[in-house]
């Protein structure tokens, strides 16, 4: 893969692992919140293969119990917070 489709995938995986959740559990938690997502989609997001929409970022942050900036890599998080 040349260019990742998202920059939040590694952080999603790290946060999911911190909660000791499987990809299936994360998908189920998102489904409860109204997002029709499968374990395979979670895997593609974490791998940077699948693009993530803004509403999906909001939902992921909510389900993972973090703020949206916490989904971004440290260097991008600093830029995001500086603009706010």
C-alpha positions, 0 to 999 in steps of 0.5 A: 500500500502506497498511501494510507487511506486514513491516519487514525487506524493505528490509534484506533487499534491501540485504544481498542487493545488498551480496552482489551477488546477484539475487533469484533467487540469494537464492531459490535459496540459501534453497531449498538450506536447505529453504525453498520460495521463489521470486524473486517471493516474495523481491520481495514480501518486499523490497517489504514486501508479504509477511508474514515468519514467524519461521523465515523470518527465521532462515533469511534471516539465515543465508543472508545471513550476518547476525544476525537484528537486522541484518534490522531497521531501525536504530530497531527494531534498537536496541529489539530489542537493548535488550530482549535 
